Amino acid sequence: MELNNGHSEKTEGEDRLSLLTDDILLSILGRVNISTAARTSVLSKRWKHLPWLLQELTMDIKDFLPALLPNLVEAEPIDSAMALLTKAIRSFLGTHRREATISSLQLKLYLVDNYSDVIGSLLSEAIGVGTVKDLDLSILGEKEPENCNDEDMLQQACSVDGFFSAYPGVLHCLTRLSLYNVCFAEWDMNHFLFDCCKQLQYLYLSNCDTGGLTAWKIHAPDSNLSVLELDMCFLGKLEVLHLPKLKRLRWEGWMCPNAPLSFGVVPSLKELYLLCGATVYFKGFKLSEVLRHTMVQNLTLSFQGEKLWMQPEGKQLCAAFSKLRKLSLHDIFVEFDLLWIIVLLEAAPSVEIFDLEIWEHPCTASTEARGITFGERTNPLWKTSEFTSSKEWLLKEVQITGFSPMDQQMTFIRAVMERASNLQTLILKDYTPCEDCEHIGALPRSERLPAAGVFPKGKGEQDMVVMQLIGDMASSHVDIIFGI
């Protein structure tokens, strides 16, 4: 059916919205969930065919769960939701109603036996006849990660393997894949992810492992994978031996006492995000050794309010930082000294943007469990005087979230301003609200912290900070901006 993109005369009883062209109406339908889009087909003859003209579809099982319990993962709600999702897939992928090719299908589901077979068959048929061109598939876990045991994760792996073995055609247009709660101990994950999924460009793994804290070695010279994201995946180590098209890697949460990952041939890697709170058994590692063989341009390190998991270094970092353009250090404990960061900036004179986030959260400040898991927070002891680069810093912008006029922060900022002759903008922002802190009823920082620990709100306080920062500097062309 051709799109109605011309102007039409309004007939008696016809609403003004229906007079819009098909492409405008489809744009509107593309902004609502699939169940809402389907219900519009009963509004009038004008709307009857429109949902089946959508070329980009998102079908999310969460849209079919009870409205008040979207995160509920119990058998009865899942079964009912999967029945509705299966019905929607049958309707939207069925060739007897489908009037346009689906250029992109995003599908999030649970693998429930009866429904998985129906969905697998429908997907295979739609892909086989060319109805679906690009598939973004998320296979969710029926349990929260903290409630999963080894048996649960092995069973999830068996279900995933069974699904793709029964319907291998699904792999042909799979470009994005997200898996939850999977243990690959008894499954050749490299063969599946890199040999079978030839079009795969994005891979997200949550609470997945290889069993027994063993290493995951990736050697896939023919893979198209460009983005790899790991969330609370407890591997012995991640060894990326050969992934020529990998551009971005993000890993949040690991249990390796030493270096969690290493790189071989990754010529396209530009962005690296490492986020973890160092537990008591972390021995730390040298960042320069992890970044060896890389040319990262955007590096983000988060310590989640705990001690640093990096060992002190200096000039060893220069080679690894030679192409760095943006450096982000997040969740630095509020009481830590910050001058150690100067070593990183000295090793990366090419950095143009530096982003710092301070961590101060009473929701985890004194819990016994935190102490047992993470131990004492130790102030970073890096000898800044032993390494000074002679190269000019290209740093143009510094942003600090969680700013307060504490001595640590003010001393660090002044040190940066004195060293960075090209610095143009300094952005100082308050903390981002924390739902957990609000949930425990934590008092606002202005009521529980001294003035030096609170973001300056009024113009008078902010002007005082500016005067303290500029001080006796001969000249300063830095634009100091106070954000929210």
C-alpha positions as CSV (number, residue, x, y, z in Angstrom):
1,M,0.0,0.0,0.0
2,E,1.3,3.4,-0.9
3,L,1.6,6.1,1.7
4,N,-1.0,8.8,1.6
5,N,1.2,11.9,1.6
6,G,-1.1,14.2,-0.3
7,H,-3.7,16.6,1.0
8,S,-7.2,15.4,1.2
9,E,-10.6,17.0,1.7
10,K,-12.1,16.7,5.1
11,T,-15.1,14.4,5.0
12,E,-18.1,14.7,7.4
13,G,-17.3,13.3,10.8
14,E,-13.5,12.9,10.2
15,D,-11.2,14.2,12.9
16,R,-8.4,16.7,12.0
17,L,-5.7,14.3,13.2
18,S,-6.7,11.7,10.6
19,L,-6.2,14.3,7.8
20,L,-2.4,14.3,8.5
21,T,-0.3,12.4,6.0
22,D,0.8,8.9,6.6
23,D,4.4,9.7,7.2
24,I,3.4,12.2,10.0
25,L,1.0,9.7,11.6
26,L,3.6,6.9,11.4
27,S,6.1,9.3,13.1
28,I,3.6,9.7,15.9
29,L,2.9,5.9,16.2
30,G,6.7,5.3,16.3
31,R,6.8,7.2,19.6
32,V,4.4,5.0,21.5
33,N,4.8,1.4,22.6
34,I,3.6,-1.4,20.3
35,S,0.4,-2.2,22.2
36,T,-0.7,1.4,22.0
37,A,0.2,1.5,18.3
38,A,-1.9,-1.6,17.6
39,R,-4.9,-0.2,19.4
40,T,-5.0,2.8,17.1
41,S,-6.0,0.5,14.2
42,V,-9.6,0.4,15.5
43,L,-10.0,4.2,15.6
44,S,-11.2,4.4,12.0
45,K,-10.7,3.0,8.5
46,R,-8.0,5.7,8.0
47,W,-6.0,4.3,10.9
48,K,-6.7,0.6,10.2
49,H,-3.6,-0.2,8.2
50,L,-1.1,2.3,9.7
51,P,0.6,0.2,12.4
52,W,1.5,-2.4,9.8
53,L,3.3,0.3,7.8
54,L,5.8,1.0,10.7
55,Q,9.3,0.2,9.5
56,E,11.0,0.4,12.9
57,L,9.4,-1.7,15.6
58,T,10.1,-2.1,19.3
59,M,8.5,-5.0,21.1
60,D,9.4,-5.1,24.8
61,I,8.0,-7.7,27.2
62,K,8.0,-5.0,30.0
63,D,5.2,-3.2,28.1
64,F,2.9,-6.2,28.6
65,L,3.6,-6.7,32.3
66,P,1.2,-5.3,34.9
67,A,1.5,-1.5,34.9
68,L,2.2,-1.2,38.6
69,L,4.7,-4.1,38.5
70,P,6.9,-3.5,35.5
71,N,9.9,-5.2,37.1
72,L,8.1,-8.2,38.5
73,V,9.7,-11.4,37.4
74,E,7.3,-14.1,38.7
75,A,6.1,-17.0,36.6
76,E,2.4,-16.0,36.3
77,P,2.9,-12.4,35.2
78,I,5.6,-13.5,32.8
79,D,3.4,-16.2,31.2
80,S,0.6,-13.7,30.7
81,A,2.9,-11.1,29.3
82,M,4.6,-13.5,26.9
83,A,1.2,-14.6,25.6
84,L,0.4,-11.0,24.7
85,L,3.9,-10.4,23.3
86,T,3.6,-13.5,21.1
87,K,0.2,-12.4,19.9
88,A,1.7,-9.0,18.9
89,I,4.6,-10.6,17.1
90,R,2.3,-12.9,15.2
91,S,0.2,-9.8,14.2
92,F,3.0,-7.5,13.2
93,L,5.2,-10.1,11.5
94,G,2.5,-12.0,9.8
95,T,2.9,-11.6,6.0
96,H,-0.8,-11.5,5.4
97,R,-1.0,-8.0,7.2
98,R,2.5,-6.7,6.8
99,E,2.5,-3.9,4.2
100,A,6.1,-2.7,4.6
101,T,9.5,-4.1,5.3
102,I,10.8,-3.8,8.9
103,S,14.1,-2.1,8.6
104,S,14.8,-2.4,12.4
105,L,13.2,-4.7,14.9
106,Q,14.0,-4.4,18.6
107,L,12.7,-7.3,20.6
108,K,13.0,-7.9,24.4
109,L,11.6,-11.2,25.7
110,Y,11.9,-14.1,28.2
111,L,12.6,-17.6,26.9
112,V,9.4,-19.4,27.9
113,D,9.2,-22.8,26.2
114,N,5.8,-22.7,24.4
115,Y,6.1,-19.0,23.4
116,S,9.8,-19.3,22.4
117,D,8.9,-21.9,19.8
118,V,6.2,-19.7,18.3
119,I,8.3,-16.6,18.3
120,G,11.4,-18.4,16.9
121,S,9.3,-19.7,14.0
122,L,7.7,-16.3,13.3
123,L,11.1,-14.6,13.3
124,S,12.7,-17.2,11.1
125,E,10.0,-16.9,8.5
126,A,10.0,-13.1,8.6
127,I,13.8,-13.0,8.2
128,G,13.7,-15.7,5.5
129,V,11.3,-13.8,3.2
130,G,13.0,-10.5,3.8
131,T,10.3,-8.9,6.0
132,V,12.8,-8.2,8.8
133,K,16.2,-6.7,7.8
134,D,17.9,-5.9,11.1
135,L,17.3,-7.5,14.6
136,D,18.1,-6.1,18.0
137,L,17.4,-9.0,20.4
138,S,17.4,-8.9,24.3
139,I,16.9,-12.2,26.1
140,L,16.1,-11.3,29.6
141,G,16.6,-13.3,32.8
142,E,13.6,-14.3,34.9
143,K,15.5,-13.7,38.1
144,E,17.4,-10.7,39.4
145,P,21.2,-11.2,39.3
146,E,21.5,-11.4,43.1
147,N,19.0,-14.2,43.2
148,C,20.7,-16.3,40.5
149,N,22.8,-19.3,41.3
150,D,25.1,-21.3,39.1
151,E,22.3,-23.7,38.2
152,D,20.0,-20.9,37.1
153,M,22.7,-19.4,34.9
154,L,23.5,-22.8,33.3
155,Q,19.8,-23.3,32.6
156,Q,19.6,-19.9,31.0
157,A,22.6,-20.8,28.8
158,C,20.8,-24.0,27.8
159,S,17.7,-22.1,26.9
160,V,19.5,-19.6,24.8
161,D,21.5,-22.3,23.0
162,G,18.4,-24.3,22.4
163,F,16.6,-21.3,20.9
164,F,19.3,-20.4,18.4
165,S,20.0,-24.1,17.6
166,A,16.3,-24.5,16.7
167,Y,16.0,-21.3,14.8
168,P,19.5,-20.5,13.3
169,G,17.9,-18.2,10.7
170,V,17.4,-15.6,13.5
171,L,21.2,-15.2,13.6
172,H,21.4,-14.0,10.0
173,C,20.2,-10.4,10.6
174,L,21.2,-10.2,14.3
175,T,23.1,-6.9,14.7
176,R,22.6,-6.3,18.4
177,L,22.4,-8.9,21.2
178,S,21.8,-8.5,24.9
179,L,22.0,-11.6,27.2
180,Y,21.3,-11.8,31.0
181,N,22.2,-14.4,33.6
182,V,24.1,-16.7,31.3
183,C,27.0,-19.1,32.3
184,F,29.0,-20.1,29.2
185,A,30.9,-22.9,31.0
186,E,29.3,-25.6,28.8
187,W,28.8,-23.6,25.7
188,D,31.3,-22.4,23.0
189,M,30.4,-18.8,23.3
190,N,33.1,-17.6,20.8
191,H,31.7,-19.9,18.1
192,F,28.2,-18.7,18.7
193,L,28.9,-14.9,19.1
194,F,31.6,-14.5,16.4
195,D,31.3,-17.3,13.9
196,C,27.5,-17.7,13.8
197,C,26.5,-14.1,14.4
198,K,28.3,-12.7,11.4
199,Q,26.4,-9.4,11.4
200,L,26.7,-8.7,15.2
201,Q,27.9,-5.2,15.9
202,Y,26.8,-4.7,19.5
203,L,27.0,-7.1,22.4
204,Y,25.8,-6.5,26.0
205,L,26.2,-9.1,28.7
206,S,24.8,-8.7,32.2
207,N,25.6,-11.1,35.0
208,C,27.3,-13.5,32.6
209,D,30.4,-15.6,33.1
210,T,32.5,-18.4,31.8
211,G,32.3,-20.5,35.0
212,G,34.8,-20.7,37.8
213,L,36.3,-17.3,37.2
214,T,38.0,-18.5,34.1
215,A,39.3,-16.1,31.4
216,W,37.4,-15.2,28.3
217,K,39.7,-15.0,25.3
218,I,38.3,-13.4,22.2
219,H,40.1,-14.0,18.9
220,A,37.7,-13.0,16.1
221,P,39.5,-11.4,13.2
222,D,36.5,-11.6,11.0
223,S,34.0,-10.2,13.5
224,N,32.0,-7.0,12.9
225,L,31.6,-6.3,16.6
226,S,32.2,-2.6,17.3
227,V,30.7,-2.3,20.9
228,L,31.1,-4.6,23.8
229,E,29.5,-3.9,27.2
230,L,29.8,-6.0,30.3
231,D,27.8,-5.4,33.4
232,M,28.7,-7.3,36.6
233,C,30.3,-10.1,34.6
234,F,32.7,-12.0,36.9
235,L,35.3,-13.3,34.6
236,G,38.8,-14.5,35.6
237,K,40.0,-12.0,32.9
238,L,38.9,-10.6,29.6
239,E,41.6,-11.1,26.9
240,V,40.7,-9.3,23.7
241,L,43.3,-10.9,21.5
242,H,41.9,-9.8,18.1
243,L,38.8,-7.7,17.4
244,P,39.7,-5.4,14.5
245,K,36.4,-3.4,14.5
246,L,35.9,-2.9,18.2
247,K,35.4,0.8,18.9
248,R,34.0,0.9,22.4
249,L,34.4,-1.3,25.4
250,R,32.6,-0.8,28.7
251,W,32.9,-3.0,31.8
252,E,31.2,-2.3,35.1
253,G,32.0,-4.6,38.0
254,W,34.6,-7.3,38.0
255,M,36.2,-9.6,40.6
256,C,39.8,-10.0,39.2
257,P,42.3,-9.2,42.0
258,N,44.8,-8.1,39.4
259,A,44.3,-6.6,35.9
260,P,40.8,-7.5,34.6
261,L,41.6,-7.2,30.9
262,S,44.3,-7.1,28.3
263,F,44.4,-6.1,24.6
264,G,46.0,-7.6,21.5
265,V,45.0,-6.4,18.1
266,V,42.3,-3.7,18.5
267,P,43.2,-1.0,16.0
268,S,39.8,0.7,16.1
269,L,39.4,1.0,19.8
270,K,38.7,4.6,20.7
271,E,36.5,4.5,23.9
272,L,37.2,2.6,27.1
273,Y,35.0,2.7,30.2
274,L,36.1,0.9,33.4
275,L,33.8,1.1,36.4
276,C,34.3,-0.8,39.6
277,G,34.6,-0.4,43.4
278,A,37.8,-2.0,44.6
279,T,37.0,-4.8,47.1
280,V,39.3,-5.8,50.0
281,Y,41.2,-8.4,47.9
282,F,42.0,-6.1,45.0
283,K,45.7,-5.9,44.5
284,G,45.6,-3.2,41.9
285,F,47.3,-3.1,38.5
286,K,49.2,-0.7,36.2
287,L,46.9,1.0,33.8
288,S,49.8,1.4,31.3
289,E,50.0,-2.4,31.0
290,V,46.3,-2.7,30.3
291,L,46.3,0.0,27.7
292,R,49.4,-1.3,25.9
293,H,48.7,-1.9,22.2
294,T,45.8,0.6,22.2
295,M,45.2,4.2,21.0
296,V,42.3,5.1,23.2
297,Q,40.9,8.7,22.7
298,N,38.1,8.7,25.3
299,L,38.9,7.1,28.7
300,T,36.5,6.9,31.6
301,L,37.5,5.4,35.0
302,S,35.0,5.1,37.9
303,F,36.0,4.0,41.4
304,Q,32.5,4.1,42.8
305,G,33.5,5.8,46.0
306,E,36.2,3.3,47.0
307,K,40.0,3.2,46.9
308,L,41.8,3.4,43.6
309,W,42.3,0.1,41.8
310,M,45.2,1.6,39.8
311,Q,48.8,1.4,41.0
312,P,50.8,4.7,41.0
313,E,52.6,5.4,37.7
314,G,54.1,8.3,35.9
315,K,55.9,8.4,32.6
316,Q,54.9,4.8,31.9
317,L,51.5,6.2,31.0
318,C,52.7,8.5,28.2
319,A,52.6,6.0,25.4
320,A,49.2,4.7,26.3
321,F,47.8,8.3,26.7
322,S,49.4,9.6,23.5
323,K,46.1,9.9,21.6
324,L,43.9,10.7,24.5
325,R,41.4,13.6,23.9
326,K,39.0,13.2,26.8
327,L,39.7,11.9,30.3
328,S,36.9,11.2,32.8
329,L,37.5,10.2,36.4
330,H,34.2,9.4,38.2
331,D,33.1,8.7,41.7
332,I,36.2,9.9,43.5
333,F,35.7,9.7,47.3
334,V,35.0,13.2,48.6
335,E,37.8,13.1,51.2
336,F,40.6,12.0,48.9
337,D,43.4,14.3,47.9
338,L,43.2,15.1,44.2
339,L,46.7,16.2,43.3
340,W,47.5,12.6,42.1
341,I,45.4,13.4,39.1
342,I,48.0,15.9,37.9
343,V,50.2,12.9,37.1
344,L,47.6,11.6,34.7
345,L,47.2,15.0,33.0
346,E,51.0,15.4,32.7
347,A,51.1,12.0,31.0
348,A,48.3,13.0,28.6
349,P,49.1,16.6,27.4
350,S,46.8,15.9,24.3
351,V,43.7,15.8,26.5
352,E,41.3,18.6,25.7
353,I,38.4,17.8,28.0
354,F,38.7,16.6,31.6
355,D,35.7,15.5,33.5
356,L,35.8,14.8,37.3
357,E,32.9,13.6,39.5
358,I,33.2,13.6,43.3
359,W,31.5,10.9,45.3
360,E,29.7,11.6,48.6
361,H,26.8,9.4,49.5
362,P,25.5,8.8,53.1
363,C,23.4,5.9,51.7
364,T,26.6,3.7,51.9
365,A,28.8,5.7,54.2
366,S,28.9,3.5,57.3
367,T,27.2,0.2,56.5
368,E,28.9,-2.8,58.0
369,A,28.5,-4.7,54.7
370,R,30.4,-2.0,52.8
371,G,33.3,-2.3,55.2
372,I,33.4,-6.1,54.9
373,T,33.3,-6.0,51.1
374,F,35.4,-2.9,50.3
375,G,37.5,-2.3,53.4
376,E,39.1,1.0,54.4
377,R,39.2,3.9,51.9
378,T,42.9,4.8,51.6
379,N,44.0,8.1,50.2
380,P,45.9,7.9,46.9
381,L,49.7,8.2,47.5
382,W,51.2,9.2,44.1
383,K,54.4,11.1,44.0
384,T,53.5,14.0,41.8
385,S,56.9,15.6,42.0
386,E,58.7,12.7,40.4
387,F,57.1,13.2,37.0
388,T,56.7,16.4,35.1
389,S,56.1,16.5,31.4
390,S,57.8,19.3,29.3
391,K,54.9,19.2,26.8
392,E,52.3,21.9,26.7
393,W,48.9,20.9,27.8
394,L,46.1,21.2,25.2
395,L,43.4,21.1,28.0
396,K,40.6,23.5,27.1
397,E,37.7,22.4,29.3
398,V,37.4,21.1,32.9
399,Q,34.1,20.0,34.4
400,I,33.7,19.0,38.0
401,T,30.5,17.5,39.3
402,G,30.1,17.4,43.1
403,F,32.1,20.6,43.5
404,S,32.5,22.3,46.9
405,P,35.2,24.8,48.1
406,M,37.0,22.1,50.1
407,D,40.8,22.5,50.3
408,Q,41.4,19.3,48.2
409,Q,39.3,20.6,45.3
410,M,40.4,24.2,45.4
411,T,44.1,23.2,45.6
412,F,43.7,20.8,42.6
413,I,41.8,23.3,40.5
414,R,44.4,26.0,41.1
415,A,47.2,23.5,40.1
416,V,45.4,22.7,36.9
417,M,44.8,26.4,36.1
418,E,48.4,27.2,36.6
419,R,49.6,24.4,34.4
420,A,47.0,24.5,31.6
421,S,47.8,27.6,29.6
422,N,45.1,26.8,27.0
423,L,42.3,26.3,29.5
424,Q,39.2,28.2,28.4
425,T,36.3,26.9,30.5
426,L,35.9,25.6,34.0
427,I,32.4,24.2,34.8
428,L,31.6,23.6,38.4
429,K,28.4,21.7,39.1
430,D,26.5,20.4,42.2
431,Y,26.0,16.7,43.0
432,T,23.5,14.7,40.9
433,P,20.5,13.7,43.1
434,C,20.7,10.2,44.6
435,E,17.5,8.2,45.0
436,D,19.0,5.9,47.5
437,C,20.1,8.8,49.7
438,E,16.7,10.3,49.5
439,H,15.1,6.9,50.3
440,I,17.0,6.6,53.6
441,G,16.0,10.2,54.5
442,A,19.4,11.7,54.3
443,L,19.5,15.4,55.2
444,P,20.5,17.8,52.5
445,R,24.2,18.5,52.3
446,S,23.6,22.1,53.5
447,E,22.3,20.7,56.8
448,R,24.8,17.9,57.5
449,L,28.1,19.3,56.0
450,P,30.2,22.3,56.9
451,A,30.0,25.2,54.4
452,A,33.2,24.1,52.7
453,G,31.5,20.9,51.7
454,V,28.5,22.5,50.1
455,F,28.1,23.8,46.5
456,P,28.0,27.6,46.5
457,K,24.5,28.6,45.6
458,G,24.3,32.4,45.7
459,K,26.2,34.9,43.6
460,G,28.2,36.1,46.6
461,E,29.4,32.6,47.4
462,Q,30.3,31.9,43.8
463,D,32.2,35.2,43.4
464,M,34.2,34.3,46.5
465,V,35.1,31.0,45.0
466,V,36.3,32.7,41.8
467,M,38.4,35.1,43.8
468,Q,40.0,32.2,45.7
469,L,40.7,30.3,42.5
470,I,42.2,33.2,40.6
471,G,44.0,34.6,43.6
472,D,47.3,36.2,42.7
473,M,47.5,34.8,39.1
474,A,49.0,37.4,36.9
475,S,46.3,36.8,34.3
476,S,43.4,34.4,33.9
477,H,41.3,34.0,30.8
478,V,39.3,31.1,32.1
479,D,35.5,31.4,32.0
480,I,34.3,29.9,35.3
481,I,30.7,28.7,35.1
482,F,28.5,27.5,38.0
483,G,26.0,24.9,36.8
484,I,23.2,23.1,38.5
